[in-house]
């Protein structure tokens, strides 16, 4: 039922056809990946997210691609987008996603997402390896072909943004990959409460503790870890 509601308002807000939305939701949007925010029984905001993979330190992370984010016109500038995105991020956290990626529609929205912990890290330069690259699944590629996209001419997303959702596995991969690096920090995440933890990295291993070190925001850590990422062909030209 939630997907029916999401498709209805997506069509009204962004103008994508019912044919596209039925195909996209059918192939890419899993159950429980639609986030609706209501006030006094009225829908005020919504978003959806699709599952992808992202290569980091030669390992695959579980990535949520957040899209279709909208606040209905009568309820804008009242904090409902923040509320909806916070709900979506916590749902991703509980479901085991490692990172969240989105593509802001304009510079003003990019600033709003920075305030929610997202970092602008993407480049349009395709890397020589898959490191720091968003991967495409078979169903994703098939949907592109079905919808008439020419994958021989990939369109890139240099304005994409990324955010850490579950830091432990990310930092474990980082520590293993950078085995000679040692440092400690306290992570500050204003939207996902259980991410506010101190980490120590030493000789390829990571540990969590209750000590307080230099505080690093989730936006700063995301920018540091995922600088020069690459993403293309996200159905968002």
RADA-V395102 format. One record per backbone hydrogen bond with DSSP energy under -0.5 kcal/mol. NH is the residue of the N-H (numbers start at 1). CO is the residue of the C=O. If there is no record, write none. Layout:
NH/CO ; NH/CO
This chain:
5/1 ; 6/2 ; 7/3 ; 8/4 ; 9/5 ; 10/6 ; 11/7 ; 12/8 ; 13/9 ; 14/10 ; 15/10 ; 15/11 ; 21/17 ; 22/18 ; 23/19 ; 24/20 ; 25/21 ; 26/22 ; 27/23 ; 28/24 ; 29/24 ; 29/25 ; 30/28 ; 33/30 ; 35/47 ; 36/34 ; 37/45 ; 39/42 ; 42/39 ; 44/37 ; 45/37 ; 46/70 ; 47/35 ; 48/67 ; 49/33 ; 50/65 ; 51/28 ; 52/63 ; 53/135 ; 54/61 ; 55/133 ; 56/54 ; 56/59 ; 59/56 ; 61/54 ; 61/59 ; 63/52 ; 63/61 ; 64/99 ; 65/50 ; 65/63 ; 66/64 ; 66/101 ; 67/48 ; 70/46 ; 72/44 ; 75/72 ; 76/73 ; 78/75 ; 83/79 ; 84/80 ; 85/81 ; 86/82 ; 87/83 ; 88/84 ; 89/85 ; 90/86 ; 91/87 ; 92/88 ; 93/89 ; 94/90 ; 95/91 ; 96/92 ; 96/93 ; 97/92 ; 98/62 ; 99/62 ; 100/163 ; 101/64 ; 102/161 ; 104/159 ; 110/106 ; 111/107 ; 112/108 ; 113/109 ; 114/110 ; 115/111 ; 116/113 ; 117/114 ; 118/113 ; 119/162 ; 121/119 ; 121/160 ; 122/160 ; 123/229 ; 126/124 ; 132/55 ; 133/130 ; 134/230 ; 135/53 ; 141/137 ; 142/138 ; 143/139 ; 144/140 ; 145/141 ; 146/142 ; 147/143 ; 148/145 ; 149/144 ; 151/149 ; 153/150 ; 157/231 ; 160/157 ; 161/102 ; 162/119 ; 163/100 ; 165/98 ; 166/98 ; 170/166 ; 171/167 ; 172/168 ; 173/169 ; 174/170 ; 175/171 ; 176/172 ; 177/173 ; 178/174 ; 179/176 ; 179/177 ; 181/178 ; 183/201 ; 185/199 ; 186/214 ; 187/185 ; 187/197 ; 188/216 ; 189/187 ; 193/191 ; 195/192 ; 196/193 ; 197/195 ; 198/209 ; 199/185 ; 200/207 ; 201/183 ; 202/205 ; 204/181 ; 205/202 ; 207/200 ; 209/198 ; 213/211 ; 216/186 ; 218/188 ; 221/217 ; 222/218 ; 223/219 ; 224/220 ; 225/221 ; 226/222 ; 228/121 ; 229/121 ; 229/226 ; 230/132 ; 231/123 ; 233/155
